[in-house]
Amino acid sequence: MHHFTASLEIIGVNPFVFVPPEILQEIFDALPASRRKEIVRYIANLKTEESVERNVSRAIGFLLGKERFIGRDKP
């Protein structure tokens, strides 16, 4: 379990939660090498900047245990 302080910023109607990059990196590094490679390969093969941004956001939600990504429910 990771503990950190997050800040919430609301822009228009979309709330954004800032998670320190070092926490995300720590969670990502704890994944098995095959899972890390699967995530990186999936994002690297996307064609538009919009789809990259959308899927990076989903990947972060996945790493935090809040969202489904790459056909999986949890990291």
C-alpha positions in Angstrom: 0.0 0.0 0.0 1.3 3.4 -0.9 0.6 6.6 1.0 1.0 10.0 -0.5 -0.6 13.4 -0.5 -2.5 14.2 -3.7 -3.9 17.5 -4.9 -7.2 17.9 -6.7 -7.5 20.5 -9.4 -10.8 21.1 -11.2 -10.6 22.5 -14.7 -14.0 23.1 -16.1 -16.0 20.0 -15.2 -13.0 17.6 -15.2 -11.3 16.9 -11.9 -7.6 16.0 -12.0 -5.7 14.3 -9.2 -2.0 14.8 -9.2 0.0 11.7 -8.1 3.7 12.2 -7.6 5.6 10.7 -10.5 8.0 8.9 -8.1 5.0 7.0 -6.7 3.8 6.0 -10.1 7.3 4.9 -11.1 7.6 2.8 -7.9 4.2 1.1 -8.7 5.3 0.5 -12.3 8.7 -0.8 -11.3 7.0 -3.3 -9.0 5.1 -4.9 -11.8 6.4 -8.1 -13.4 8.7 -7.3 -16.5 6.1 -8.8 -18.8 3.3 -6.5 -17.6 5.6 -3.4 -17.9 6.5 -4.5 -21.4 2.8 -5.1 -22.3 1.8 -1.6 -21.1 4.7 0.1 -22.9 4.2 -1.8 -26.1 0.4 -1.0 -26.1 1.0 2.7 -25.7 3.9 2.8 -28.2 1.7 1.3 -30.9 -1.0 4.0 -30.7 -1.2 6.2 -33.7 -2.7 9.6 -32.5 -1.5 11.9 -29.8 -5.1 12.0 -28.5 -5.2 8.2 -28.1 -1.8 8.2 -26.4 -3.0 10.9 -23.9 -6.3 9.0 -23.2 -4.5 5.7 -22.7 -1.7 7.0 -20.6 -4.5 8.4 -18.3 -6.1 5.0 -18.3 -2.8 3.3 -17.6 -2.2 5.6 -14.6 -5.7 4.8 -13.3 -4.9 1.1 -13.8 -1.6 1.4 -11.8 -3.5 3.1 -9.0 -6.1 0.2 -9.0 -9.0 2.4 -10.1 -9.5 1.4 -13.7 -9.4 -1.6 -16.1 -6.6 -1.5 -18.7 -5.1 -3.9 -21.3 -7.8 -6.4 -20.6 -7.0 -6.6 -16.9 -8.8 -5.5 -13.7 -5.7 -4.9 -11.6 -2.0 -4.5 -12.0 
